[in-house]
Amino acid sequence: MLTFTIPQMESYLSEVFPQVAGQFAIDHMDDTLLVMRLHHDERHLRPGGTVSGPAMFSLADVAAYVATMARIGPEALTVTTHCSIDFMRKPEAGVDILAHARVLKLGRTLSVTDVLLYAEGGTEPVAHASLTYAIPPQRKTSPR
Protein backbone atom coordinates (compact mmCIF):
# COMPACT_ATOMS: atom_id res chain seq x y z
CA MET A 1 0.00 0.00 0.00
CA LEU A 2 1.31 3.45 -0.91
CA THR A 3 1.87 6.09 1.77
CA PHE A 4 1.79 9.12 -0.59
CA THR A 5 -0.37 10.42 -3.40
CA ILE A 6 1.45 11.92 -6.40
CA PRO A 7 0.85 15.56 -5.24
CA GLN A 8 2.02 14.66 -1.71
CA MET A 9 5.16 12.99 -3.07
CA GLU A 10 5.99 15.94 -5.33
CA SER A 11 5.54 18.30 -2.39
CA TYR A 12 7.75 16.08 -0.21
CA LEU A 13 10.47 16.00 -2.90
CA SER A 14 10.39 19.81 -3.14
CA GLU A 15 10.84 19.97 0.62
CA VAL A 16 13.71 17.47 1.02
CA PHE A 17 15.42 17.98 -2.38
CA PRO A 18 14.82 21.56 -3.51
CA GLN A 19 17.93 21.31 -5.71
CA VAL A 20 16.04 19.08 -8.19
CA ALA A 21 12.83 21.13 -8.25
CA GLY A 22 11.31 21.33 -11.69
CA GLN A 23 13.57 18.70 -13.25
CA PHE A 24 11.35 15.68 -12.56
CA ALA A 25 7.64 14.87 -12.57
CA ILE A 26 5.70 11.78 -11.53
CA ASP A 27 3.40 10.53 -14.29
CA HIS A 28 2.12 7.40 -12.57
CA MET A 29 2.47 5.76 -9.16
CA ASP A 30 0.78 2.59 -7.96
CA ASP A 31 1.63 -0.54 -5.97
CA THR A 32 3.69 -2.04 -8.79
CA LEU A 33 4.99 0.75 -11.02
CA LEU A 34 6.31 4.29 -10.76
CA VAL A 35 6.71 6.30 -13.96
CA MET A 36 8.81 9.43 -13.54
CA ARG A 37 10.08 11.84 -16.18
CA LEU A 38 13.17 13.96 -16.57
CA HIS A 39 12.06 17.11 -18.35
CA HIS A 40 14.06 17.87 -21.48
CA ASP A 41 16.54 20.65 -20.83
CA GLU A 42 19.67 21.77 -22.67
CA ARG A 43 21.70 21.38 -19.46
CA HIS A 44 21.13 17.60 -19.65
CA LEU A 45 22.77 17.28 -23.06
CA ARG A 46 26.34 16.26 -23.76
CA PRO A 47 28.43 16.82 -26.89
CA GLY A 48 26.95 14.88 -29.76
CA GLY A 49 23.40 15.93 -28.92
CA THR A 50 22.44 13.13 -26.56
CA VAL A 51 21.23 13.06 -22.97
CA SER A 52 24.16 12.75 -20.58
CA GLY A 53 24.82 9.70 -18.44
CA PRO A 54 24.73 11.74 -15.21
CA ALA A 55 21.27 13.09 -16.12
CA MET A 56 19.97 9.56 -16.76
CA PHE A 57 21.61 8.30 -13.56
CA SER A 58 19.88 11.10 -11.62
CA LEU A 59 16.51 10.10 -13.04
CA ALA A 60 17.05 6.42 -12.14
CA ASP A 61 18.22 7.35 -8.64
CA VAL A 62 15.34 9.75 -7.91
CA ALA A 63 12.80 7.25 -9.33
CA ALA A 64 14.13 4.48 -7.05
CA TYR A 65 14.04 6.86 -4.08
CA VAL A 66 10.45 7.89 -4.82
CA ALA A 67 9.33 4.28 -5.37
CA THR A 68 10.83 3.38 -1.98
CA MET A 69 9.42 6.44 -0.15
CA ALA A 70 5.97 5.74 -1.63
CA ARG A 71 6.02 2.43 0.25
CA ILE A 72 7.79 3.24 3.53
CA GLY A 73 6.72 6.82 4.15
CA PRO A 74 8.82 9.94 4.71
CA GLU A 75 12.27 8.67 5.67
CA ALA A 76 14.48 11.37 4.15
CA LEU A 77 17.66 9.66 5.40
CA THR A 78 17.07 6.62 3.20
CA VAL A 79 20.18 6.57 1.02
CA THR A 80 21.54 4.86 -2.08
CA THR A 81 23.99 2.09 -1.17
CA HIS A 82 24.40 0.55 -4.62
CA CYS A 83 23.66 1.46 -8.22
CA SER A 84 24.52 -0.35 -11.39
CA ILE A 85 23.49 1.25 -14.67
CA ASP A 86 23.87 0.04 -18.23
CA PHE A 87 23.53 2.58 -21.03
CA MET A 88 22.13 0.57 -23.94
CA ARG A 89 21.10 3.05 -26.64
CA LYS A 90 21.66 6.69 -27.44
CA PRO A 91 18.53 8.51 -26.26
CA GLU A 92 16.99 10.96 -28.65
CA ALA A 93 17.68 14.56 -27.71
CA GLY A 94 14.79 16.99 -27.41
CA VAL A 95 12.38 14.65 -25.62
CA ASP A 96 11.79 13.78 -21.99
CA ILE A 97 13.33 10.63 -20.55
CA LEU A 98 10.93 8.32 -18.70
CA ALA A 99 11.84 5.99 -15.84
CA HIS A 100 9.78 2.88 -15.18
CA ALA A 101 10.67 1.83 -11.63
CA ARG A 102 9.62 -1.36 -9.85
CA VAL A 103 10.51 -2.20 -6.26
CA LEU A 104 11.67 -5.81 -6.40
CA LYS A 105 12.27 -6.27 -2.67
CA LEU A 106 11.34 -4.16 0.29
CA GLY A 107 12.72 -5.26 3.63
CA ARG A 108 13.16 -3.58 6.99
CA THR A 109 16.61 -2.20 6.11
CA LEU A 110 16.96 -2.46 2.31
CA SER A 111 14.95 -1.68 -0.79
CA VAL A 112 15.96 -3.06 -4.21
CA THR A 113 14.54 -1.34 -7.29
CA ASP A 114 14.76 -2.07 -11.01
CA VAL A 115 14.55 0.93 -13.36
CA LEU A 116 14.20 0.99 -17.15
CA LEU A 117 14.72 4.33 -18.90
CA TYR A 118 13.05 5.23 -22.20
CA ALA A 119 13.18 8.26 -24.48
CA GLU A 120 9.59 9.50 -24.61
CA GLY A 121 7.84 7.90 -27.57
CA GLY A 122 10.44 5.13 -27.81
CA THR A 123 9.71 1.45 -27.30
CA GLU A 124 13.21 0.19 -26.53
CA PRO A 125 14.92 1.06 -23.24
CA VAL A 126 17.91 3.39 -23.44
CA ALA A 127 19.27 2.35 -20.04
CA HIS A 128 18.72 -0.16 -17.25
CA ALA A 129 19.57 0.47 -13.59
CA SER A 130 19.45 -1.61 -10.44
CA LEU A 131 19.52 0.35 -7.19
CA THR A 132 19.63 -0.59 -3.51
CA TYR A 133 18.62 1.84 -0.79
CA ALA A 134 19.43 1.55 2.91
CA ILE A 135 16.42 2.34 5.09
CA PRO A 136 17.30 3.87 8.49
CA PRO A 137 16.33 1.90 11.59
CA GLN A 138 12.86 2.70 12.82
CA ARG A 139 12.91 5.04 15.80
CA LYS A 140 10.85 3.86 18.75
CA THR A 141 9.61 7.41 19.40
CA SER A 142 8.38 8.15 15.85
CA PRO A 143 6.06 5.58 14.30
CA ARG A 144 6.19 4.99 10.58
C-alpha positions as CSV (number, residue, x, y, z in Angstrom):
1,M,0.0,0.0,0.0
2,L,1.3,3.5,-0.9
3,T,1.9,6.1,1.8
4,F,1.8,9.1,-0.6
5,T,-0.4,10.4,-3.4
6,I,1.5,11.9,-6.4
7,P,0.9,15.6,-5.2
8,Q,2.0,14.7,-1.7
9,M,5.2,13.0,-3.1
10,E,6.0,15.9,-5.3
11,S,5.5,18.3,-2.4
12,Y,7.8,16.1,-0.2
13,L,10.5,16.0,-2.9
14,S,10.4,19.8,-3.1
15,E,10.8,20.0,0.6
16,V,13.7,17.5,1.0
17,F,15.4,18.0,-2.4
18,P,14.8,21.6,-3.5
19,Q,17.9,21.3,-5.7
20,V,16.0,19.1,-8.2
21,A,12.8,21.1,-8.2
22,G,11.3,21.3,-11.7
23,Q,13.6,18.7,-13.2
24,F,11.3,15.7,-12.6
25,A,7.6,14.9,-12.6
26,I,5.7,11.8,-11.5
27,D,3.4,10.5,-14.3
28,H,2.1,7.4,-12.6
29,M,2.5,5.8,-9.2
30,D,0.8,2.6,-8.0
31,D,1.6,-0.5,-6.0
32,T,3.7,-2.0,-8.8
33,L,5.0,0.8,-11.0
34,L,6.3,4.3,-10.8
35,V,6.7,6.3,-14.0
36,M,8.8,9.4,-13.5
37,R,10.1,11.8,-16.2
38,L,13.2,14.0,-16.6
39,H,12.1,17.1,-18.3
40,H,14.1,17.9,-21.5
41,D,16.5,20.6,-20.8
42,E,19.7,21.8,-22.7
43,R,21.7,21.4,-19.5
44,H,21.1,17.6,-19.6
45,L,22.8,17.3,-23.1
46,R,26.3,16.3,-23.8
47,P,28.4,16.8,-26.9
48,G,27.0,14.9,-29.8
49,G,23.4,15.9,-28.9
50,T,22.4,13.1,-26.6
51,V,21.2,13.1,-23.0
52,S,24.2,12.8,-20.6
53,G,24.8,9.7,-18.4
54,P,24.7,11.7,-15.2
55,A,21.3,13.1,-16.1
56,M,20.0,9.6,-16.8
57,F,21.6,8.3,-13.6
58,S,19.9,11.1,-11.6
59,L,16.5,10.1,-13.0
60,A,17.0,6.4,-12.1
61,D,18.2,7.4,-8.6
62,V,15.3,9.7,-7.9
63,A,12.8,7.3,-9.3
64,A,14.1,4.5,-7.1
65,Y,14.0,6.9,-4.1
66,V,10.5,7.9,-4.8
67,A,9.3,4.3,-5.4
68,T,10.8,3.4,-2.0
69,M,9.4,6.4,-0.2
70,A,6.0,5.7,-1.6
71,R,6.0,2.4,0.3
72,I,7.8,3.2,3.5
73,G,6.7,6.8,4.1
74,P,8.8,9.9,4.7
75,E,12.3,8.7,5.7
76,A,14.5,11.4,4.2
77,L,17.7,9.7,5.4
78,T,17.1,6.6,3.2
79,V,20.2,6.6,1.0
80,T,21.5,4.9,-2.1
81,T,24.0,2.1,-1.2
82,H,24.4,0.6,-4.6
83,C,23.7,1.5,-8.2
84,S,24.5,-0.3,-11.4
85,I,23.5,1.2,-14.7
86,D,23.9,0.0,-18.2
87,F,23.5,2.6,-21.0
88,M,22.1,0.6,-23.9
89,R,21.1,3.0,-26.6
90,K,21.7,6.7,-27.4
91,P,18.5,8.5,-26.3
92,E,17.0,11.0,-28.7
93,A,17.7,14.6,-27.7
94,G,14.8,17.0,-27.4
95,V,12.4,14.6,-25.6
96,D,11.8,13.8,-22.0
97,I,13.3,10.6,-20.6
98,L,10.9,8.3,-18.7
99,A,11.8,6.0,-15.8
100,H,9.8,2.9,-15.2
101,A,10.7,1.8,-11.6
102,R,9.6,-1.4,-9.8
103,V,10.5,-2.2,-6.3
104,L,11.7,-5.8,-6.4
105,K,12.3,-6.3,-2.7
106,L,11.3,-4.2,0.3
107,G,12.7,-5.3,3.6
108,R,13.2,-3.6,7.0
109,T,16.6,-2.2,6.1
110,L,17.0,-2.5,2.3
111,S,15.0,-1.7,-0.8
112,V,16.0,-3.1,-4.2
113,T,14.5,-1.3,-7.3
114,D,14.8,-2.1,-11.0
115,V,14.5,0.9,-13.4
116,L,14.2,1.0,-17.1
117,L,14.7,4.3,-18.9
118,Y,13.0,5.2,-22.2
119,A,13.2,8.3,-24.5
120,E,9.6,9.5,-24.6
121,G,7.8,7.9,-27.6
122,G,10.4,5.1,-27.8
123,T,9.7,1.5,-27.3
124,E,13.2,0.2,-26.5
125,P,14.9,1.1,-23.2
126,V,17.9,3.4,-23.4
127,A,19.3,2.3,-20.0
128,H,18.7,-0.2,-17.2
129,A,19.6,0.5,-13.6
130,S,19.4,-1.6,-10.4
131,L,19.5,0.3,-7.2
132,T,19.6,-0.6,-3.5
133,Y,18.6,1.8,-0.8
134,A,19.4,1.5,2.9
135,I,16.4,2.3,5.1
136,P,17.3,3.9,8.5
137,P,16.3,1.9,11.6
138,Q,12.9,2.7,12.8
139,R,12.9,5.0,15.8
140,K,10.8,3.9,18.8
141,T,9.6,7.4,19.4
142,S,8.4,8.1,15.9
143,P,6.1,5.6,14.3
144,R,6.2,5.0,10.6
